[in-house]
Amino acid sequence: TIAVIRDNIIRASFLCATGSPSYPEVFIKRYKPGGGLRDSLKYLLLPSKAAAEWRSLRYFEAKGIPCPRPLAFSEKRSRGLLCDSCLITQSLAPALPLHEYLRGGSVAAAQKRRIIETLAQLVATLHGHNIYYRDLHAGNILVRAAADGNAELFCVDLHRALALPVLFEWMAVNDLAQLCNSLPAARTDGIRF
């Protein structure tokens, strides 16, 4: 079975049951071509979003940063111009975006504090590896309940992430500002973060 998660002018996302015990469900993200001549020319020189995300996922996985396991990607080109690209990863279902998870109202204060502490450690790890996420917001951090009752956090939507030789302070501040502005937390939680 295939379930449509999102379908807009930029991309379509699906969950697909595989029947395989290793990966009973996979997440498929198809980036739609668009943007006219500018994007056509841009992707002559740059990798597709699927290829860029594949590379970032592989890097995150190698560094032990929690993310979905990348399984495959593809690009279709015609005379060098990108026509289509697709990424397949391990499904993290039933994970929720961080902002939805925290907004639910059923998260106890102690658990919320642990999640924010885990999030702070995750961001410190990213920046410790000189990763500039460039799109770090609560929608790109997924939360999944762990077997021990805690919550696991995962980084997703990594096509803009960059692993750099040096991470400048303004880059880290930009990531943190994006994240803090996206959190539906009380003022005290934001300060604690």
Buried (B, 14 or more C-beta within 10 A) or exposed (E): EEEEEEEEEEBBBBBBEEEEEEBEBBBBBBBEBEBEEEBBEEBEEEBBBBBBBBBBBBBBBEBEBBBBEBBEBBBEEEEEBBEBBBBBBBBBBEBBBBBBBBBEEEBEEEBBEBBBEBBBEBBEBBBEBBBBBBBBBBBBBBBBBEEEEEBBBBBBBBBBBBBEEEBEEEBBEBBBEBBBEBBEBEEEBEEEB
